[in-house]
Amino acid sequence: MDYRVLERQGSPSQVRSRAVDAQGRLATDLGCKDTVLVWPGETVSLSIDFGSPNYLSQQIFLFHCHNLEHEDKGMMLKVRLDSPVRAQWVEKLRETIGSFDLKVLSVGFGPWFACLTPEAGTAPPPGWKMALIVLLGLYPTVMVLTLFPGPYVSPLGLALAMLIGNALSISILQWAVMPALNHLFSGWLLANTPAQWVLSVSGSAVILGLLAVLALLFRQVTG
């Protein structure tokens, strides 16, 4: 998606001295852009033409900072572009099934944790917490399925035994393990502000401790 830089305001003196027009734009701002450099304390106004044939339907566009530390700390914005056709279908759906909330689920493990943030606009747990909880659920599930029914399906051959094991593990995680872990660790998963760092760190230590205990137990069983 391309856009045009309209104006720079509040630019540092060394940036203002390089402006090429009254709007404070730099030579690098002219023409269509897909990234723009914003200096500390600066405000940059942009123009995006959503009248193009590419933007006639409902879509979601992502704006983010290319400094990864800034991006990870929240400098990321989703812009939803609605269409009249979509709005009509949403109203028809409300008339059919009643009230409901529209949510955009994140990719990866996000849908497993959507129940923790039912309010629209609520931030989901960070990726590393979701991965740690999935590991806590996945490891014992796979180990138990390896011990039983693993020996009974292994005569069917590796390919079929693996298919059965994967189908069972996904089903158990989806409808039993992950809902239970979400309930047990919901406070830790949503403790993501600087003031909650003690809870975040202590909860991580508990989960790592549980994984260590599970590993020792399974080691005793498997030898």
Buried (B, 14 or more C-beta within 10 A) or exposed (E): BEBBBEBBEEBEEEBBEEBEEEEBBBEEBEEEBEEBEEEEEBEBEEEBEEEEEEBEEBBEEEEBBEEEEEEEEEBEEEEEBEEEEBEEEBEEEEEEEEEEEEBEEBEEBBBBBBEBBEEEEEEBBEEEBBBBBBEBBBBBBBBBBBEEBBEEBBEEEEEEBEEBBEEBBEEBBEEEBBBEBBEEBBEBBBBBEEEBEEBBEEBBEEBEEEBEEBEEEBEEEEE
